[in-house]
Amino acid sequence: MDYLLIPEGAAHIPVPYRSTEPYDGGDFMTYPLRKGWTESQLEGADDYGGRSPAEIDAFFQNCLFFGFLTEVFKIGGFELNQDDFVDHEHGVVTTQSLPALFVAWKKKWSEVSVPLGCQCPTFRDHPDDPRGPPEQYKCPAPICWRIFKRGVFSEEHQAIKPILATVHRITGQYGYGDGISAKPRVLAASSTVQSPMSPEILVSIVMLGHAIREAVHDIYNIHPTLRANNWAGLFSCG
């Protein structure tokens, strides 16, 4: 993942671009159904439906990397172009633009407008307030109790949470769930199965999940004590 800082002299591990088509822009949770996958095939039944390693890599990368990325940012109000995350010249995935996107996303919430007559204890709307009339300063409250569009119960966060949960469930069964889960945990060897994806693609999905999870917690002001480690979620294939 080439957005990460690395020691001088080191090199990023290249992640091959294996997708054969752009993500279709539809609902993330039903993507497998649209592509002819059943729930049992997602878990490895019939050798993943008799698909070749190349087909498996292409599907999971398109779904769990590009679909994951574009759908989460769409909820946040950004339309991404998949080609911006592909270095076609070298045939690899690139995430160099990811930090700037996170910054732009957070800037959407950098100013909290104060509705006149607000009754929040943080806000004081009276003539003696040393800060002056309310239209001349910004409310210091991180979450407006009246608007309430930014926080753990906001519509955006509630829409993103099941997507994160689904990616965590799938990567977790291969022993790599810690990149997305809220708390570190030790997975018993018997609880994991061998990943059908190439290692580079799997790790890129895990690292993307970690980056998105941390950014979402920062953007939506989710306090660490509220980061419940309960990421149950399944693709809906029926």
N, C-alpha and C positions, 0 to 999 in steps of 0.2 A: 504494500500500500504506500504509494509514493508521496502521500501527504504527511507521513510521519517523519519526525526528526531522527536522524541516525548519526553515529559517530563519523568523524572525518575519515575518509578513506574507505568507508563501507559503501555498500550498494543495496538498493532495494531489491527484494526478490520479485522478479517479473511475474505478473499474473496473466496467463494467456487468455486472449479473447476467444471464447468458444461459441458464443451465441450465434445462431444462424439467421435470426430475424429480430427486429426491434420488439421490445415489450409492447403488448397490444393496448395498454392504457386502460384496460378494464379492471374490475374489482380484484384486488390482490388475493382475497381468500378463495375465490373460485377459479383462479388461473389454471390449476391442474386439470379441472374438469373441462375447461375450454380447450385444453391441449390433449385431451383423451386419456388422462391419467386417473386411476382410481385410488382410493385411500390405501387399499392393500398394496398396490404397486408402489406407492410412495414409500411404503415400509419395506419394499424389497420383494414382494410376492412375484412369482413367475420370473425371477431374475429381472425385476423392474420392468415387467411387461415385455421381456425379450428385446429390450432396447440395447443398442451398442454403447460402449463407454463414451463415444463422442456425442451420441444423442443425449445421454444422461448428463454429461457436463454442460451441454448447451441448454438443456431444460433448467437445471438447477441454477446455473449462472443467470439465465434470463429472469427467472422467477425470484430467487433469493438474493440476488445482487441488484440487477437493474430494476426489477419490479419493486423490490423493497425500497430502494433508493428513490425512485420516481414517485411512488405512491405516498411515502411519508412526506416528501417535500410538497407534493400536490396538496395534501391536507394543510400544510403550513402556508400555502398560498403561492407556491412556486411551480412553474411548468419547466421541467428539465428536458434537455435534448440528450438522448442516450449517446449520440456521437461525441458529445463533449467529454465523455468518460472513456473514450476509446482512442488509443494511439494506433490508427490503422496502418501507419507506416511500419511499425514494429510488431503489430498484431498482439498488443497487450492492453490491459485495462489501466486507466490512469485516474487518480483521485486528487490531483493537484488543486482542483478548483473547490474541493470540499470545505476547507477552512473558511474561505471567503463567503461561501453560501451560508454557513452557520452564522457568521457575523451578520450578514444581511437579514437572516431570519430573526435573530435576536433584536436587531435594530427596529423591527416592526413594533416591538413592545417596549422600546426605550423610554417612551413618554406616556405617562398615564394621565389622561384628561380628567379634570375635576368637574363633575356636574354641579351646577349651582344648587345650594341648599343641601349639599351632601351631609349626611348625619354620621358618617364614619368617625370614630373617636380620634383617628389620626388627623382628621381635617377639622379646622376651626373656621367657621364662617360667621364672624362677628366684627364689629367696627374696631375693637381694640386689638385685634390680631396684629402683631408687629410685622408680619409678612405682607401686610397690605391686602387689597381685594383679591379674591380667589383667582381671578383671571390673570393675575400677574405672577403667579408662582405655580410650581408643579407639586402635586400631592406626593408626599414621600412614601405613601403606602405602596408596597410591591404589587398588591392585588386590590383592585377597586371592588368593594363589596356590592356595589350596584351593578356594574357592568359585568364583572366576573367572567371575563373571557380568557384570562390568563391564570392558570393554576391547575392543580391536580384533577379537579372536576370539570375543567373546561371542555367544551365540545371537541376541540382539536386534540387535546391530550387523550381523551377517552377514545377517539378514533384511531390514534396512533398506537395505543397500548396493545390491542389485540394483534396488530401486525408484528410488533416486537415480540409478543408472546409466541406467535407461530414460528418465527425464525429461530427463537431460542429453543423451542421444543425440538425442531428438526436438527439443529446443530448440536443440541444437548445429547441426543441419542447416539451421536458419534463421539461423545466425550469432549465436545468443545463448547458447551453451553456457557461457560464462565465469562465469555466475552460480552454477554448480554445480560446475564442475571444480575440482580441487585447485590447479592452477597456471594463471595467466593464459597465454593463447596467442593468436596472431594467426591469424585464419581468412582464407584466400584467398577472394576474391570468387567464384571458380569453384567453391568447395567448398560454397556455400550455395545454398538455393533459397528462393523467396518463400513466406512463411508464409501458410497459408490462414486463420489466425485474425486477428481484429482486433488492432492493436498493443497496446491496453491489456490485453487478455487474455493475450497472449503475454508481455509484460513482467511481469505479475503472477505468472505461473507461474515465470518465471526468478527473480524476487525471492523468492518463497516457497522455491524450491529453495536459493537462497543462504542464507536464514535457517535452514532445516532442516539443511543441511549443516554450518553453523557450530555450531549447537546440538548436533548429534549428536557432532561432534568434541569439544566441550567436555564433554558429559555422559558420554561413554564414554572420556574421557582418551586421545584419540588424538593422539599427538605429531606435530608438523608433518612430521617426517622419515618418518612412516609413512603420510602421506596420498598414496598413490600416485595418479597421474593416469591411471588405467586404468579408465574408466567404461563399458566395453563392455557393452551389454545390449539385449535386444530384447523386445518384447511377444511372448508366446506365443499364436499364433492357430490353432494346429493340434494 
